[in-house]
């Protein structure tokens, strides 16, 4: 019974090693050194006539709502210099 467990543990360990080991990568083959110029494909549509209708949505267009203008939430303190002087007197 003990040998079966040992064999089973060894098989699992071997399977993990094989599964985790880096697999070979399959890259595209390099082009020959003399063939570095990319191939160019040219499509000629001069003899084709394209016919169709312009499809527009039915109904009226809805404009976006204008955002209202608000006054600034930043208020400039008028008594700021007085507050600085008062805090300096407290020192």
C-alpha positions as CSV (number, residue, x, y, z in Angstrom):
1,X,0.0,0.0,0.0
2,X,2.9,2.3,0.9
3,X,4.6,1.7,-2.5
4,X,1.4,2.6,-4.4
5,X,1.2,5.9,-2.5
6,X,4.9,6.6,-3.3
7,X,4.5,5.8,-7.0
8,X,1.3,7.9,-7.1
9,X,3.1,10.9,-5.4
10,X,6.0,10.6,-7.8
11,X,3.7,10.6,-10.8
12,X,1.9,13.7,-9.5
13,X,5.2,15.5,-8.9
14,X,6.4,14.5,-12.3
15,X,3.2,15.8,-13.9
16,X,3.5,19.1,-12.1
17,X,7.1,19.5,-13.2
18,X,6.1,18.8,-16.8
19,X,3.1,21.1,-16.7
20,X,5.0,24.0,-15.1
21,X,8.1,23.8,-17.3
22,X,8.3,26.4,-20.0
23,X,6.8,25.3,-23.3
24,X,8.6,26.1,-26.6
25,X,7.3,29.2,-28.3
26,X,6.3,29.0,-31.9
27,X,7.3,32.3,-33.6
28,X,6.8,33.3,-37.2
29,X,9.8,32.3,-39.4
30,X,12.2,35.2,-40.3
31,X,12.0,36.4,-43.9
32,X,15.1,35.9,-46.0
33,X,17.7,38.7,-45.6
34,X,17.3,39.8,-49.2
35,X,13.5,40.1,-48.9
36,X,13.1,43.1,-46.5
37,X,10.8,45.1,-48.7
38,X,7.1,44.8,-47.6
39,X,4.6,43.5,-50.1
40,X,2.2,46.1,-51.5
41,X,-1.4,45.3,-52.5
42,X,-3.2,47.6,-54.8
43,X,-7.0,47.5,-55.1
44,X,-8.7,49.2,-58.1
45,X,-12.3,50.3,-57.6
46,X,-12.5,52.7,-60.6
47,X,-15.1,50.5,-62.5
48,X,-17.4,50.0,-59.5
49,X,-20.5,52.2,-59.1
50,X,-21.9,52.6,-55.6
51,X,-25.6,53.5,-55.3
52,X,-27.5,54.1,-52.2
53,X,-29.8,56.3,-50.2
54,X,-28.9,58.5,-47.2
55,X,-30.7,57.2,-44.2
56,X,-31.6,59.7,-41.5
57,X,-33.5,59.3,-38.3
58,X,-37.2,60.3,-38.4
59,X,-38.5,62.9,-36.1
60,X,-37.1,66.1,-34.7
61,X,-33.8,66.7,-33.1
62,X,-33.6,67.5,-29.4
63,X,-31.0,70.0,-28.3
64,X,-29.0,69.5,-25.1
65,X,-30.1,71.4,-22.0
66,X,-28.2,74.6,-21.3
67,X,-26.5,74.6,-18.0
68,X,-27.4,77.4,-15.7
69,X,-24.7,79.9,-14.5
70,X,-24.0,80.1,-10.8
71,X,-22.1,82.5,-8.8
72,X,-18.8,81.5,-7.4
73,X,-18.8,79.6,-4.1
74,X,-15.5,81.1,-3.1
75,X,-16.0,84.2,-0.8
76,X,-13.2,86.6,-0.2
77,X,-13.0,87.5,3.4
78,X,-13.0,91.2,4.0
79,X,-11.8,90.9,7.6
80,X,-8.8,88.7,6.9
81,X,-6.2,91.3,7.8
82,X,-7.9,92.1,11.0
83,X,-8.0,88.4,11.9
84,X,-4.2,88.1,11.2
85,X,-3.5,91.1,13.4
86,X,-5.7,89.7,16.2
87,X,-3.9,86.3,16.0
88,X,-0.5,88.0,16.1
89,X,-1.5,90.0,19.3
90,X,-2.4,86.7,20.9
91,X,1.1,85.4,20.5
